[in-house]
Amino acid sequence: MALARQSARMAKPPTPPRVTHIDVHIAELDPRHDGVKIAHLSDLHLGKLTPRAHVRAAIDAANAAKPDLVALTGDYVCWRRSEIELIPEQLAGLQARRVFAVLGNHDYFTWNQCVTDGLGRCGYEVMKNVSTAVPINGATLQLVGVDDPVTRHHDVRAAFAGVGHGTRVVLCHSPDLAPALAARGSDVVLSGHTHGGQMFVRGVTDRIMKRIGLNYRGGMYAIDARTKMYVTTGVGFSGVTKRFGEGTAAEVAILTLRRGVARAAA
C-alpha cells in the first residue's frame, strides 16, 4: 500500500503553467499600438520530462488571452532527435495574427533544421538574424529575431540590418545578450533560457548562475533608459520534472504594450 501511494505521488502531473500579465510601457509607442498583446512562451522542452497535457495547457492559456502576436523564444526540445517529431502535434494551434519563433541551444544540440521545419509545419515563422515589419491597427511594429547566442549562431548586426521605423520588439533565447540588443535601439526584448533557476535556493542559485554567466534569472529588467526585457521562466522542464522556489513556476507571459511611462507606486 505504501509503495502504491509513493507511485501515485510520483505520477502526479506538474502544476499547469500560470498566466502572468505584464504591462510594458513605451514612451514613443504609436497610439495605435496601445493595448497590443503579445503572448510569450519559451523553453517548452517537449519529451519525457514535459507531459503533453502541460504543453497543451500552455497553448490553451495563450489562446485564451487572444493575443495579437505570439513570441516563441526557443528550446522546443531537450536532447533527443525523436522529440522533434512531437513539435507539429504538441505545439500546433497557437492563434494570433502571426506567430514568431527563434531557436535555442537545445534546438541546435538536436537538429536545428528539423526543429525549424517542425515549427514551419505549425505555420510559425522562424527568424534567424532577421527583422520583419508587422502591420497592426494601421501602424507598423518591428519584429527582430536573433538566433541562439549560446551556440554562437547570433548575428546582431544582420538581425537589425533591415529594421525600419517603429517600436522594436526583439526575440532572443538567451537574456545575456540584452546589452548588445539595447545598443541597437531595442524597445522590448523577450527571452527565456533560465527557467527562473528552476530549483531556486536563496543565496545559492543566484550565485551559481552568476558563476556560469547567467545574469538575468527571470522577470522584467530595465536594460537602459529605453530598453526593457522580460525573461520568462518558461513552460517545460530540463533535467528533472520539478520546479520549486521563488520565481520558478512555469508560465505563459502575456505582455500588453502601453504608451507612456509607468506611474510610480503610491
C-alpha positions in Angstrom: 0.0 0.0 0.0 2.8 2.4 0.9 4.5 1.6 -2.4 1.2 2.3 -4.3 0.9 5.7 -2.6 4.5 6.6 -3.4 3.9 5.6 -7.1 0.8 7.8 -7.2 2.7 10.8 -5.8 5.5 10.2 -8.4 2.9 10.1 -11.2 1.2 13.3 -10.1 1.3 15.7 -13.1 3.1 19.0 -12.7 1.2 22.2 -11.9 -0.1 23.8 -15.1 1.7 26.9 -16.3 0.4 30.1 -14.7 -0.6 33.1 -16.8 1.4 36.2 -16.0 0.1 39.6 -17.2 2.6 42.4 -17.7 2.1 46.0 -19.0 5.1 47.2 -20.9 5.3 51.0 -21.0 6.9 52.5 -24.1 7.2 56.3 -24.2 7.2 56.6 -28.0 4.8 53.8 -28.8 2.4 54.6 -31.7 -1.0 55.3 -30.1 -2.5 52.7 -32.5 -0.4 50.0 -30.7 -1.5 50.9 -27.2 -3.1 47.7 -26.0 -1.4 45.3 -28.4 -1.0 41.9 -26.7 2.0 39.5 -27.2 1.8 36.0 -25.7 5.3 34.9 -24.8 6.2 31.2 -24.5 9.7 29.6 -24.1 11.5 26.5 -23.1 8.8 24.0 -23.8 11.2 21.1 -23.8 9.0 18.5 -25.4 9.6 14.9 -24.5 9.6 12.7 -21.4 10.1 15.5 -18.9 7.3 17.7 -20.0 3.9 16.0 -20.3 1.8 16.7 -23.4 -1.1 17.9 -21.2 1.3 20.5 -19.6 2.3 21.8 -23.1 -1.3 21.9 -24.3 -2.4 23.8 -21.2 0.2 26.5 -22.1 -1.1 26.7 -25.7 -4.7 27.0 -24.4 -3.7 29.7 -21.9 -2.0 31.7 -24.7 -5.0 31.4 -27.0 -7.4 32.4 -24.1 -5.6 35.8 -23.9 -6.5 36.5 -27.5 -3.1 37.9 -28.4 -2.3 39.9 -31.4 1.1 38.2 -31.8 2.8 35.1 -30.2 6.5 35.1 -29.5 8.3 31.7 -29.0 11.9 32.1 -27.7 13.5 28.7 -28.1 14.3 25.3 -26.6 11.3 23.4 -28.1 13.0 20.0 -27.4 15.5 18.6 -24.9 18.3 16.3 -26.2 16.8 13.6 -28.5 16.1 14.0 -32.2 13.0 11.9 -31.7 11.5 14.7 -29.7 11.4 16.9 -32.8 8.6 14.7 -34.2 6.4 16.0 -31.3 6.5 19.6 -32.5 3.8 19.6 -35.2 1.3 17.9 -32.9 2.1 19.3 -29.4 2.9 22.9 -30.4 0.3 23.4 -33.1 -2.8 25.6 -32.8 -1.5 29.0 -31.4 -3.9 31.6 -32.5 -2.8 35.1 -33.4 -2.2 37.3 -36.4 1.3 35.9 -36.7 3.4 33.6 -34.6 7.2 34.3 -34.5 9.9 31.9 -33.2 13.6 31.9 -32.6 15.8 28.9 -31.8 17.5 28.0 -28.5 20.6 26.0 -27.7 18.7 22.7 -27.3 17.3 23.1 -30.8 20.9 23.2 -32.1 22.0 20.4 -29.8 19.4 18.1 -31.5 18.9 19.1 -35.1 18.1 22.8 -35.8 16.9 22.4 -39.4 14.3 19.8 -38.4 13.2 21.9 -35.5 12.8 24.8 -37.9 10.8 22.6 -40.3 8.6 21.4 -37.5 7.7 24.9 -36.4 7.1 25.8 -40.0 4.6 22.9 -40.3 2.7 24.6 -37.5 2.5 27.8 -39.5 5.0 29.6 -37.3 7.7 32.0 -38.7 11.3 31.1 -37.5 13.5 34.1 -37.5 17.3 33.7 -37.8 19.0 37.0 -37.5 16.4 38.9 -39.5 13.7 41.5 -38.9 10.2 42.0 -40.3 7.6 44.7 -40.3 4.2 43.7 -38.8 1.2 45.9 -39.6 -1.2 46.1 -36.7 -4.1 48.6 -36.5 -2.7 50.7 -39.3 0.8 51.1 -37.9 3.9 49.1 -38.2 5.6 47.1 -35.4 9.2 46.0 -36.0 9.9 42.4 -35.0 13.6 41.3 -34.8 14.6 37.7 -34.3 18.1 37.0 -33.1 19.4 33.4 -33.5 20.8 31.5 -30.5 23.7 33.2 -28.7 24.5 30.1 -26.5 25.7 28.1 -29.6 27.0 31.3 -31.2 24.6 31.4 -34.1 23.6 35.0 -33.3 24.4 37.9 -35.6 23.1 41.1 -34.1 24.3 43.3 -36.9 22.5 41.2 -39.5 19.3 40.9 -37.4 19.0 44.7 -37.2 20.3 45.5 -40.8 16.9 45.9 -42.3 14.9 47.1 -39.3 12.6 50.1 -40.1 11.0 52.8 -38.0 8.6 52.0 -35.2 8.7 50.1 -31.9 11.3 47.3 -31.9 10.3 44.0 -30.2 13.3 41.6 -30.2 13.2 37.8 -29.7 16.3 36.2 -28.4 16.6 32.9 -26.5 19.4 34.0 -24.1 18.8 37.1 -22.0 22.5 37.8 -21.5 22.7 39.3 -25.0 20.4 42.1 -23.8 23.1 44.9 -23.5 24.1 44.4 -27.2 20.4 44.4 -28.2 19.8 47.6 -26.2 22.7 49.2 -28.0 20.8 48.7 -31.3 17.8 50.6 -30.0 15.5 47.8 -28.9 12.4 48.7 -27.1 11.3 45.3 -25.8 13.4 42.2 -25.5 11.8 38.8 -24.9 14.0 35.9 -23.7 13.8 32.7 -21.8 16.6 30.1 -21.2 17.0 30.3 -17.4 13.7 28.6 -16.2 13.9 31.1 -13.3 16.6 28.8 -12.0 14.0 26.0 -12.0 15.1 25.0 -8.4 15.8 28.2 -6.5 17.5 28.3 -3.2 18.1 31.8 -2.0 21.8 32.7 -1.7 22.8 29.6 -3.7 21.1 29.5 -7.1 21.8 33.1 -7.9 25.5 32.7 -7.0 25.8 29.6 -9.2 24.0 31.3 -12.1 26.3 34.3 -11.9 29.3 32.0 -11.9 28.3 30.4 -15.2 27.4 33.7 -16.8 23.7 33.8 -16.3 22.8 37.3 -15.1 19.1 37.5 -15.6 17.1 34.8 -13.7 13.6 35.9 -14.6 11.1 38.8 -14.7 11.2 42.4 -16.0 14.5 44.2 -16.3 15.3 47.8 -17.4 18.5 47.4 -19.5 18.8 51.1 -20.1 16.6 54.2 -20.3 14.8 52.8 -23.4 15.1 49.0 -23.4 13.0 46.7 -21.2 13.5 43.0 -21.2 11.1 40.3 -20.0 12.7 36.9 -19.1 10.0 34.2 -18.9 10.5 31.2 -16.6 9.3 29.1 -19.5 6.9 26.2 -19.8 8.7 22.9 -19.6 11.3 21.2 -17.6 15.0 20.5 -18.0 16.9 17.8 -16.1 14.0 16.9 -13.8 10.2 17.4 -13.8 10.4 19.7 -10.8 10.3 23.4 -10.1 10.5 24.9 -6.7 11.4 28.2 -5.0 10.6 31.8 -5.6 10.2 32.8 -9.2 10.4 29.4 -10.8 6.8 28.5 -11.6 6.1 27.5 -15.3 4.4 30.4 -17.0 2.8 31.8 -20.1 3.5 35.6 -20.2 1.0 38.0 -21.7 2.6 41.3 -22.4 0.5 44.3 -23.2 2.1 47.3 -24.9 1.2 50.6 -23.3 2.0 54.1 -24.5 3.7 56.4 -21.9 5.8 56.0 -18.8 4.7 53.7 -15.9 3.3 55.5 -12.9 5.3 55.3 -9.8 3.7 53.3 -7.0 2.0 55.3 -4.3 
